[in-house]
Structure formats: structure tokens, C-alpha cells
Amino acid sequence: MTAYVRPASLADAVALRAAHPDWTVIAGGTDLMVNATHRAEPVGIVDLWGCAELAGIVRDSDTIRIGAGTPWLDVLHHAEVRTHLPILAAAAREIGALQIQARGTIGGNIVTSSPVGDSLPVLLALDASLELVSPRGRRTVAYRDFCTGYRTTLLAADELVATVVVPVPDPATRLAWRKVGTRAAQSISKVMAAAAIHVDGGVIAWARFGLGAVAARPIRAAAAEAAAAGRAPDATTARAVAAALAGEITPISDVRSAADYRLEVAQSLVMRFVINAGRP
Ligand SMILES: Cc1cc2nc3c(=O)[nH]c(=O)nc-3n(C[C@H](O)[C@H](O)[C@H](O)COP(=O)(O)OP(=O)(O)OC[C@H]3O[C@@H](n4cnc5c(N)ncnc54)[C@H](O)[C@@H]3O)c2cc1C
């Protein structure tokens, strides 16, 4: 019979995780339960849902700290998120429907680490970092480094994701997000892209582009970012950015979309982001 424990504190959750590396950690269960009947019964379950320390959103001076166990509905409705991280609120609104948003957590999206995880390009564009906890203590990793390949991450066998730390963007930084799927609601993404673009004196000082469903993992488009920096946010720059992007993404054809369509959409999105950054 499967053992089941619902720790009330983060310390207990960490101790259980370390003591039972073969047990399944579950948060909202919206990823894990989908295939539950196709997998062997777990030896044991550590259920994080009752761990209050993992849930909630706090603003400090220059960051917004989001507990890994925070469900999407709370992310979507939080005033600081809506004001300062509107692209994260927008992604939260597009993750499944209300039932999934009420149960699915930001930590679950991050650890599942699917190339179509909707929050992941946003976390890349916002330059978020993660606090990971284990019996060895707490360490911080840039989200950019966390996802190492197709559904693989830096998370060690005895670690939990505790907190997502997002720097509060400068109000002048333009943020953008777009998910493209087969329909407006409850769609698995064909392509999604997020951007943070800082224009100073009519020139793009820096840009961060996060993209999903165009490679084995969510990626920062470094070549596209380099192509944007130091140039005016206009159509010429947009074309240069799109050309650079083509060299660094590797979309595939699958049941949801075709590789050439994904490339074209990804290019259109970054071009639009660049041009919009130049608008008042
Ligand atoms: C009908 C449906 C629609 C969906 N639509 C979307 C969508 O539009 N966009 C999208 O991106 N996703 C979608 N999803 C996927 C899912 O809802 C999200 O990825 C959600 O954020 C997962 O969170 P969870 O808490 O339910 O994860 P769980 O299923 O509980 O866990 C997922 C993984 O994360 C691990 N984990 C969870 N929390 C932690 C932690 N704190 N530390 C370490 N490991 C942890 C678990 O061990 C497991 O490996 C959908 C799912 C369903 C069933």
C-alpha cells in the first residue's frame, strides 16, 4: 500500500523528501495525476498542499517572492503581481481552466519543466530565480540555468523548490507575453513568447526574450537579444531580431503544430514585441 504524508511545515517536508527519495512529491497534482493510472503505484507520497510556508506571495523592497506551492489563481489575483508582473498574471490566466488554476501550482509547472509550460518563458523574461531547499540548506539558482534539457532540471533528489523570486521590473521596462494555441482558452501552446525590453533614449538598452515550445526546453533567445541591444525599436531591428532568432531555435513538428509554423509564429511575436516597445 502507498504511504501518504502531508507535512505541515517546510522542515518536515524537506526531511521526508530526504528520507524517502523514491517517494513521489505532489503539490496540486494536475500534472502528476494525468498519467497516474499508466504508472506503477508510488511507494509513498509527500503531499505539499498542506505546507503553508510554501504558499503565498510577498513583496519586499525590490523583489516579489512567490511560494512554490502557490496556485495559479492566487498568482492571477495578487495585486503586486497584477501591477508589476502583468505577464505572469496573463500566463496564469491561460493555464488550463478555473479548476486547474485553483489547484495547479507555480512550483509544479517549474518542476515538470515541460517545453510547453506556460509560465516558463515568462520567468525567463523576468529573470526570475529559484530558492531550493534540502537538508544541506538553501541555495539560489537563476531560473535561466534551472532547466537543463527536455524535462530535466538542476533539482537534486533531496531538494524541493521553495520560492520563486522575481525582481520588480523598472516601470519603464516594456513587458509582453503571448500564447498561441489552437483556440483562445484551455489550449496547449503551439508557441509562447515573453519579453522584457528596456528602451532608453530611443534605443533598446537591453532585451530579454523567453520562448517555449520551440526547443527541447524553454529558452532565452540570446542571439535575438544581442541583435536588439543598442538599436532603435523599429521594423529594421525587428527583422534583424527575427533573423537571429531563426538561428537559435529548433522547433519540431508534432501533433500540435508544424516546425515551420512554429518558427514563423515565434519570429512574428518577437518582431511585434520589438516594434511595440517603440510605441508610446
Ligand atoms: C486539463 C489540464 C490543463 C492544463 N493546462 C495547462 C496549460 O494551459 N499550461 C500549462 O503550462 N500547464 C497546464 N497544465 C499542467 C499543470 O496544470 C501545470 O503544469 C501546473 O502548474 C502543475 O502544478 P501542480 O501543482 O499541479 O503539479 P504536480 O502535478 O503536483 O507536480 C508536478 C511535478 O512537480 C513536482 N513538484 C511540485 N511542487 C514541487 C516543489 N515545490 N518542489 C519540488 N518538486 C515539486 C512534482 O513532484 C511533480 O514532479 C494542465 C493540466 C491539466 C490536467
The ligand as a Gaussian input file, in Angstrom:
#p B3LYP/6-31G(d) Opt

LIG

0 1
 C       -6.644000      19.832000     -18.004000
 C       -5.265000      20.396000     -17.791000
 C       -4.924000      21.575000     -18.420000
 C       -3.649000      22.118000     -18.262000
 N       -3.335000      23.281000     -18.923000
 C       -2.104000      23.794000     -18.809000
 C       -1.758000      24.983000     -19.526000
 O       -2.581000      25.571000     -20.249000
 N       -0.494000      25.456000     -19.399000
 C        0.438000      24.832000     -18.610000
 O        1.567000      25.321000     -18.529000
 N        0.138000      23.712000     -17.916000
 C       -1.101000      23.171000     -17.988000
 N       -1.417000      22.034000     -17.297000
 C       -0.376000      21.379000     -16.495000
 C       -0.420000      21.711000     -14.972000
 O       -1.702000      22.143000     -14.562000
 C        0.600000      22.792000     -14.580000
 O        1.891000      22.436000     -15.002000
 C        0.607000      23.039000     -13.060000
 O        1.281000      24.252000     -12.786000
 C        1.267000      21.890000     -12.305000
 O        1.253000      22.199000     -10.913000
 P        0.842000      21.103000      -9.822000
 O        0.995000      21.737000      -8.502000
 O       -0.488000      20.528000     -10.114000
 O        1.978000      19.996000     -10.068000
 P        2.008000      18.466000      -9.581000
 O        1.276000      17.620000     -10.566000
 O        1.616000      18.350000      -8.151000
 O        3.586000      18.199000      -9.675000
 C        4.256000      18.286000     -10.915000
 C        5.735000      17.937000     -10.695000
 O        6.349000      18.916000      -9.890000
 C        6.917000      18.329000      -8.713000
 N        6.775000      19.341000      -7.675000
 C        5.675000      20.092000      -7.425000
 N        5.941000      21.027000      -6.499000
 C        7.244000      20.854000      -6.157000
 C        8.117000      21.533000      -5.248000
 N        7.740000      22.582000      -4.513000
 N        9.407000      21.095000      -5.139000
 C        9.822000      20.052000      -5.884000
 N        9.042000      19.377000      -6.763000
 C        7.765000      19.787000      -6.896000
 C        6.183000      17.026000      -8.517000
 O        6.976000      16.092000      -7.825000
 C        5.943000      16.612000      -9.971000
 O        7.103000      16.027000     -10.491000
 C       -2.693000      21.464000     -17.426000
 C       -3.054000      20.277000     -16.766000
 C       -4.324000      19.746000     -16.951000
 C       -4.676000      18.465000     -16.244000

